Amino acid sequence: MNKKSLLSLLLALSATPVLADDAAKLADESRAVAMPFLKQLAAENQKAVAEGGAESAIKVCKEIAPKMAGDISRKQGWKLTRVSLKVRNPLLGTPDVWEQKVLKDFEARVAKGEKPETMEFSEVVQEPAGNAFRYMKAIALQPGCVTCHGSAEQIPENVKARLTEDYPHDQATGYAPGQIRGGISIKRAL
């Protein structure tokens, strides 16, 4: 096969649509990574609170969660991150256009009564670098999370002080249990 034929074949293959079975498999694989990540993150938060109080949980979200996400990303060859419409850490949590659209859709679905714990969305998208599989799993705010993400009255002074120190541009407060705090986003090149 000459170079021109090989290039034509590669271009044809890259334009081949992802079949529904393939998309379902990709979603299952993404879910199989996202769910343990969420469970481990919750366990780390609970451990930190039990050992050092609510202020200790800030370290989990600031240091441990990004490390966990980075480790998974390197292991899988995917990009896994936590994003939100109201970011605490703009460098790590600012959603791209696709993520913003999905998070807004999640919020609309919650407003209509859908349970946030079951929300996820995935699709194949065309991007400048080629096709990518995108997946997002909603993160619902749990009752214990209001200590760091609730209203001003719900956040203890020592936690407010630590948040102000660690996150001077924090927007991630004012939530109530059951609201969408953000999402676990996975991006995979196809």
Backbone hydrogen bonds in HBPLUS format (Angstrom, degrees):
<---DONOR---> <-ACCEPTOR-->    atom                        ^
c    i                          cat <-CA-CA->   ^        H-A-AA   ^      H-
h    n   atom  resd res      DA  || num        DHA   H-A  angle D-A-AA Bond
n    s   type  num  typ     dist DA aas  dist angle  dist       angle   num
A0006-LEU N   A0002-ASN O   2.98 MM   4  6.23 161.6  2.01 155.2 161.0     1
A0007-LEU N   A0003-LYS O   2.87 MM   4  6.03 159.6  1.91 148.2 153.9     2
A0008-SER N   A0004-LYS O   2.98 MM   4  6.20 156.7  2.04 144.9 151.2     3
A0009-LEU N   A0005-SER O   2.91 MM   4  6.14 157.2  1.96 149.0 155.0     4
A0010-LEU N   A0006-LEU O   2.89 MM   4  6.14 162.8  1.92 152.8 157.4     5
A0011-LEU N   A0007-LEU O   2.93 MM   4  6.13 158.0  1.98 148.8 154.9     6
A0012-ALA N   A0008-SER O   2.94 MM   4  6.14 156.0  2.00 146.0 152.7     7
A0013-LEU N   A0009-LEU O   2.89 MM   4  6.15 159.5  1.93 152.3 157.9     8
A0014-SER N   A0010-LEU O   2.95 MM   4  6.14 154.6  2.02 146.2 153.1     9
A0015-ALA N   A0011-LEU O   3.14 MM   4  6.32 133.0  2.37 138.5 149.9    10
A0015-ALA N   A0012-ALA O   3.21 MM   3  5.20 134.0  2.43  94.4 106.8    11
A0016-THR N   A0013-LEU O   3.14 MM   3  5.13 155.8  2.20 100.9 108.4    12
A0022-ASP N   A0019-LEU O   2.98 MM   3  5.14 115.3  2.42  99.5 115.4    13
A0023-ALA N   A0019-LEU O   2.87 MM   4  6.22 159.5  1.91 157.8 164.3    14
A0024-ALA N   A0020-ALA O   2.89 MM   4  6.11 156.1  1.95 149.1 155.5    15
A0025-LYS N   A0021-ASP O   2.98 MM   4  6.18 152.2  2.06 142.0 149.6    16
A0026-LEU N   A0022-ASP O   2.89 MM   4  6.19 159.3  1.94 151.5 157.1    17
A0027-ALA N   A0023-ALA O   2.92 MM   4  6.14 153.3  1.99 145.7 153.1    18
A0028-ASP N   A0024-ALA O   2.90 MM   4  6.14 157.7  1.95 147.0 153.1    19
A0029-GLU N   A0025-LYS O   2.90 MM   4  6.17 160.4  1.94 152.3 157.5    20
A0030-SER N   A0026-LEU O   2.92 MM   4  6.10 154.9  1.99 144.5 151.6    21
A0031-ARG N   A0027-ALA O   2.84 MM   4  6.01 163.8  1.86 153.5 158.0    22
A0032-ALA N   A0028-ASP O   2.93 MM   4  6.08 150.8  2.01 144.1 152.3    23
A0033-VAL N   A0030-SER O   3.07 MM   3  5.26 148.4  2.17 102.3 112.0    24
A0034-ALA N   A0030-SER O   2.84 MM   4  6.11 165.4  1.87 156.9 161.6    25
A0035-MET N   A0031-ARG O   2.98 MM   4  5.84 174.1  1.98 151.4 153.4    26
A0037-PHE N   A0033-VAL O   3.30 MM   4  6.40 154.1  2.38 142.9 150.4    27
A0038-LEU N   A0034-ALA O   2.94 MM   4  6.25 160.6  1.98 156.7 161.1    28
A0039-LYS N   A0035-MET O   2.98 MM   4  6.24 161.9  2.01 153.9 159.0    29
A0040-GLN N   A0036-PRO O   2.83 MM   4  5.97 161.4  1.86 150.6 155.5    30
A0041-LEU N   A0037-PHE O   2.90 MM   4  6.06 157.6  1.95 150.0 156.7    31
A0042-ALA N   A0038-LEU O   2.94 MM   4  6.17 159.5  1.98 148.6 153.7    32
A0043-ALA N   A0039-LYS O   2.96 MM   4  6.18 156.9  2.01 145.7 152.2    33
A0044-GLU N   A0040-GLN O   2.88 MM   4  6.12 156.0  1.94 149.2 155.6    34
A0045-ASN N   A0041-LEU O   2.97 MM   4  6.21 156.2  2.03 148.6 154.9    35
A0046-GLN N   A0042-ALA O   2.93 MM   4  6.16 164.2  1.96 152.2 156.3    36
A0047-LYS N   A0043-ALA O   2.94 MM   4  6.08 158.9  1.98 147.4 153.3    37
A0048-ALA N   A0044-GLU O   2.97 MM   4  6.13 160.7  2.01 146.3 151.5    38
A0049-VAL N   A0045-ASN O   2.95 MM   4  6.17 163.8  1.97 154.9 158.8    39
A0050-ALA N   A0046-GLN O   2.96 MM   4  6.10 160.4  2.00 147.1 152.8    40
A0051-GLU N   A0047-LYS O   2.95 MM   4  6.13 150.4  2.04 148.2 156.1    41
A0052-GLY N   A0048-ALA O   2.81 MM   4  5.83 157.2  1.86 152.5 158.5    42
A0053-GLY N   A0049-VAL O   2.82 MM   4  4.18 144.9  1.94 123.2 124.7    43
A0056-SER N   A0053-GLY O   2.99 MM   3  5.62 141.5  2.14 115.9 125.7    44
A0057-ALA N   A0054-ALA O   2.99 MM   3  5.42 143.3  2.13 110.1 120.2    45
A0058-ILE N   A0055-GLU O   3.27 MM   3  5.69 149.2  2.37 106.4 114.3    46
A0059-LYS N   A0056-SER O   3.25 MM   3  5.73 134.6  2.47 107.7 116.6    47
A0060-VAL N   A0057-ALA O   3.02 MM   3  5.12 122.6  2.36  97.2 111.9    48
A0061-CYS N   A0057-ALA O   3.28 MM   4  6.71 160.2  2.32 156.9 159.0    49
A0062-LYS N   A0058-ILE O   2.88 MM   4  6.01 150.0  1.97 148.8 158.6    50
A0063-GLU N   A0059-LYS O   2.76 MM   4  5.54 165.0  1.78 146.9 150.9    51
A0064-ILE N   A0059-LYS O   3.42 MM   5  6.88 156.0  2.48 141.2 148.0    52
A0065-ALA N   A0060-VAL O   2.77 MM   5  5.96 165.2  1.79 173.5 169.8    53
A0067-LYS N   A0063-GLU O   3.29 MM   4  6.35 153.2  2.37 139.3 146.9    54
A0068-MET N   A0064-ILE O   2.84 MM   4  6.11 161.5  1.88 157.4 163.0    55
A0069-ALA N   A0065-ALA O   2.90 MM   4  6.11 165.8  1.92 156.2 159.8    56
A0070-GLY N   A0066-PRO O   2.86 MM   4  6.00 155.7  1.92 143.7 150.8    57
A0071-ASP N   A0067-LYS O   2.85 MM   4  6.06 159.7  1.89 153.1 158.4    58
A0072-ILE N   A0068-MET O   2.97 MM   4  6.24 164.3  2.00 153.5 157.3    59
A0073-SER N   A0069-ALA O   2.89 MM   4  6.05 160.0  1.93 146.9 153.2    60
A0074-ARG N   A0070-GLY O   2.95 MM   4  6.16 163.2  1.97 151.8 155.4    61
A0075-LYS N   A0071-ASP O   2.94 MM   4  6.10 162.1  1.98 149.0 154.6    62
A0076-GLN N   A0072-ILE O   2.85 MM   4  5.91 168.6  1.86 158.3 160.8    63
A0077-GLY N   A0073-SER O   2.81 MM   4  5.52 141.8  1.95 140.7 150.9    64
A0079-LYS N   A0187-LYS O   3.00 MM 108  5.14 165.2  2.02 149.0 153.6    65
A0187-LYS N   A0079-LYS O   2.92 MM 108  5.14 147.7  2.02 140.6 150.8    66
A0081-THR N   A0185-SER O   2.95 MM 104  5.33 152.8  2.03 148.6 156.8    67
A0185-SER N   A0081-THR O   2.77 MM 104  5.33 171.0  1.78 165.2 167.7    68
A0083-VAL N   A0183-GLY O   2.94 MM 100  5.49 161.2  1.98 155.9 162.1    69
A0183-GLY N   A0083-VAL O   2.86 MM 100  5.49 149.8  1.95 152.3 157.6    70
A0084-SER N   A0093-GLY O   3.15 MM   9  6.04 149.5  2.24 166.5 157.3    71
A0171-GLN N   A0087-VAL O   2.94 MM  84  5.41 147.8  2.04 144.0 153.0    72
A0092-LEU N   A0089-ASN O   3.09 MM   3  5.67 137.6  2.28 115.1 125.1    73
A0093-GLY N   A0089-ASN O   2.78 MM   4  5.59 157.2  1.83 169.4 175.9    74
A0100-GLN N   A0096-ASP O   2.88 MM   4  6.11 156.6  1.94 157.1 164.2    75
A0101-LYS N   A0097-VAL O   3.07 MM   4  6.30 163.1  2.10 152.2 155.8    76
A0102-VAL N   A0098-TRP O   3.07 MM   4  6.37 162.2  2.10 152.7 157.2    77
A0103-LEU N   A0099-GLU O   2.90 MM   4  6.05 164.8  1.92 152.3 156.8    78
A0104-LYS N   A0100-GLN O   2.95 MM   4  6.13 160.6  1.99 152.2 157.2    79
A0105-ASP N   A0101-LYS O   2.99 MM   4  6.22 150.3  2.08 142.9 151.5    80
A0106-PHE N   A0102-VAL O   2.85 MM   4  6.16 154.8  1.91 151.3 158.3    81
A0107-GLU N   A0103-LEU O   3.00 MM   4  6.31 159.4  2.04 148.8 153.4    82
A0108-ALA N   A0104-LYS O   3.02 MM   4  6.28 154.7  2.08 144.5 151.3    83
A0109-ARG N   A0105-ASP O   2.90 MM   4  6.16 152.4  1.98 150.1 157.9    84
A0110-VAL N   A0106-PHE O   2.93 MM   4  6.25 152.1  2.00 152.1 159.7    85
A0111-ALA N   A0107-GLU O   3.00 MM   4  6.22 157.2  2.05 146.1 152.5    86
A0112-LYS N   A0108-ALA O   3.18 MM   4  6.44 129.7  2.45 135.5 147.6    87
A0112-LYS N   A0109-ARG O   3.19 MM   3  5.12 135.0  2.40  92.6 104.8    88
A0114-GLU N   A0109-ARG O   3.01 MM   5  5.52 156.5  2.06 153.2 145.8    89
A0113-GLY N   A0110-VAL O   2.85 MM   3  5.05 160.4  1.89 110.6 115.9    90
A0118-THR N   A0115-LYS O   3.29 MM   3  5.95 157.8  2.34 116.3 121.6    91
A0119-MET N   A0116-PRO O   3.16 MM   3  5.20 159.6  2.20 106.1 112.5    92
A0138-ALA N   A0119-MET O   3.07 MM  19  5.50 168.1  2.08 138.4 142.3    93
A0121-PHE N   A0136-MET O   2.89 MM  15  5.38 145.8  2.01 149.5 158.1    94
A0136-MET N   A0121-PHE O   2.81 MM  15  5.38 148.0  1.91 158.0 166.5    95
A0123-GLU N   A0134-ARG O   2.98 MM  11  5.49 148.9  2.08 147.2 155.0    96
A0134-ARG N   A0123-GLU O   2.84 MM  11  5.49 175.5  1.84 165.5 166.9    97
A0125-VAL N   A0132-ALA O   2.83 MM   7  5.43 164.0  1.85 161.3 165.6    98
A0132-ALA N   A0125-VAL O   2.89 MM   7  5.43 151.0  1.98 154.1 163.2    99
A0127-GLU N   A0130-GLY O   2.98 MM   3  5.08 150.3  2.07 121.0 130.3   100
A0130-GLY N   A0127-GLU O   2.81 MM   3  5.08 160.6  1.85 117.3 124.0   101
A0190-LEU N   A0131-ASN O   2.99 MM  59  5.48 163.1  2.02 144.0 138.5   102
A0133-PHE N   A0188-ARG O   2.70 MM  55  5.06 160.8  1.74 155.2 157.7   103
A0188-ARG N   A0133-PHE O   2.89 MM  55  5.06 157.5  1.94 149.3 155.8   104
A0135-TYR N   A0186-ILE O   2.94 MM  51  5.10 152.7  2.02 152.2 154.5   105
A0186-ILE N   A0135-TYR O   2.81 MM  51  5.10 164.1  1.84 153.3 155.4   106
A0137-LYS N   A0184-ILE O   2.96 MM  47  5.17 152.4  2.04 141.4 150.0   107
A0184-ILE N   A0137-LYS O   2.82 MM  47  5.17 157.7  1.87 150.9 155.4   108
A0139-ILE N   A0182-GLY O   2.81 MM  43  5.19 157.6  1.86 139.7 133.5   109
A0181-ARG N   A0139-ILE O   2.77 MM  42  5.57 153.0  1.84 158.8 167.9   110
A0141-LEU N   A0179-GLN O   2.81 MM  38  5.55 165.0  1.83 165.1 170.3   111
A0178-GLY N   A0141-LEU O   2.82 MM  37  5.28 164.5  1.84 146.6 148.7   112
A0145-CYS N   A0142-GLN O   2.92 MM   3  5.36 149.7  2.01 116.2 125.8   113
A0146-VAL N   A0143-PRO O   3.42 MM   3  6.07 168.9  2.44 115.6 118.4   114
A0148-CYS N   A0145-CYS O   3.10 MM   3  5.81 154.3  2.17 118.4 124.1   115
A0149-HIS N   A0145-CYS O   2.84 MM   4  5.86 152.2  1.92 149.1 157.2   116
A0150-GLY N   A0146-VAL O   2.83 MM   4  3.81 143.3  1.96 110.4 110.2   117
A0175-TYR N   A0149-HIS O   2.90 MM  26  5.79 163.4  1.93 157.5 153.5   118
A0174-GLY N   A0150-GLY O   2.76 MM  24  4.68 167.6  1.77 114.5 114.2   119
A0154-GLN N   A0151-SER O   2.93 MM   3  5.24 137.3  2.12 107.2 119.3   120
A0159-VAL N   A0156-PRO O   3.06 MM   3  5.33 122.8  2.41 103.7 118.1   121
A0160-LYS N   A0156-PRO O   2.91 MM   4  6.26 159.9  1.95 156.6 163.3   122
A0161-ALA N   A0157-GLU O   2.91 MM   4  6.12 161.6  1.94 152.2 156.6   123
A0162-ARG N   A0158-ASN O   3.11 MM   4  6.27 158.3  2.16 138.2 143.9   124
A0163-LEU N   A0159-VAL O   2.83 MM   4  6.04 162.8  1.86 154.8 159.9   125
A0164-THR N   A0160-LYS O   2.87 MM   4  6.03 158.6  1.92 151.0 156.8   126
A0165-GLU N   A0161-ALA O   2.98 MM   4  6.20 151.3  2.07 143.5 151.4   127
A0166-ASP N   A0162-ARG O   2.84 MM   4  6.01 169.8  1.85 156.6 159.1   128
A0167-TYR N   A0163-LEU O   2.66 MM   4  5.36 153.3  1.73 145.1 153.2   129
A0170-ASP N   A0167-TYR O   3.10 MM   3  5.20 149.7  2.20 125.9 121.2   130
A0179-GLN N   A0176-ALA O   3.09 MM   3  5.88 159.7  2.13 147.7 149.6   131
